[in-house]
Amino acid sequence: MTWELNRHQHLVTLAKAYRLTGDEKYVAELFKQWRHWHAENPYPIGINWASSLEAGFRSLSWLWMYFVLGDSPVAPAGFREEWLRALGLSARHIEVYLSTYFSPNTHLLGEAVALFFIGTLCPELTPSQRWQRRGWDIVVQEIEHQVQPDGLHFEQSTYYHIYALDLFLHARMLAVRSDIPIPQQFDANLVKMLDALALLSRAGAPPQLGDDDGGRLFDPRRNRAEHMFDPLATGAVLFQRGDWKALAGDVREETLWLLGSSAVSEFDKLNAVTPSFASTALESGGLYLMSGTSRQLVVDAGPQGAATAGHGHADALSICLTSNGRPLLIDPGTCEYMGHDNTRDEFRGTSAHNTMCVDGLSQAAVHGPFAWANLPSVRAEQWVAGQAFDFFVGSHNGYSRLPEPVTHRRTVFSMKDKFWLVRDEAQGTGQHKLELNWHLSPEISRRDESDLVFSSENQSEGLAFL
């Protein structure tokens, strides 16, 4: 909560409220909070200067706030000078303390985007051209580094995929408006990221694989699973993709602010195209998508994450199932990042996922809140995407660290929309406690205690275990 409030994204909301209504109470509250925050947070004292990424988020909010207010006559005297001074201080801090070594992932990317925005939009500041160049260079570098060949983000997290996608999209918009050439490969990687999101979203909201910190770049309220389609609306207008429009459903407010009012008419004119439901594999990220006409089962057979898998979960060979927009088998998500007990470890551990747990242990060993040790090697051994059926075999060695090692092998056979057969083998020696967990969506429940049939309240969707 400390981070989110001090990102000042609510100040943008106040600026929009004033711009849309003309009511000065919104802008009065905005400037009251602006000055109070600066009085209480002198540089470099306090938690709000502990993270360069947070300084970056805050700077982006200040930029949006200022330009949404525009030429409003209600701004207090000297505000522009205050604003420039605050942004200059933040940019210097970010430049000196870039997350080059500590978190060279979305932290570094977010900081670079902020540096690029400040350098571009505050030309009065002496180092602005240097900030613009350095920020943009890092953004271009990181889309090559962080995006895998199949388009998935290297953190192995659905939410961080969206996070990075938002950052790349926003940076691209400003670069275009500033006549900065966009490398061809940059757009190619952006399209791959949007395609990967579209594939995961064909039957409904994508599964919540890996960590989710609950934040968004533009509108922090749009942080639920159903909001993960948002980048597809902007991408549909940018790249004229009718299949992305069909998945997004409607234009988003963010698209309007980023691309202007003409984006609405462009979105409306674009012909919606039903996306292909062919089964496919995102092999670099290790996601195998078994699809029918309205249902999709996702098998996670990818690495746990980059480096020490700080935002990955111990979910090798877990499966998630979505049908007609409703989740049936789910990944329960993250719950929290920091707490006073082991709740975080429980939610990112193996037992919180739809896979096999051996001897009550996770597939990897917890090594702090954002790291793992003994990461498993996960292999997709066979993959057949057929016309009438799909077939997957995979294994991992996460339990090879046991005194009597065990290899988990999972086979999944799909008759498209009709049924899925899952076979699990624990290959090794000795006696072990084996657990298989199936995490059901809260949208479905057991209707009759005498069987294993779970369905939605109106019984339009359901799942039976045989």
Summary of the structure (lengths in Angstrom):
residues: 466
radius of gyration: 23.7
end to end distance: 43.5
largest distance: 77.5
contacts: 1544
relative contact order: 0.07
helix: 41%
strand: 17%
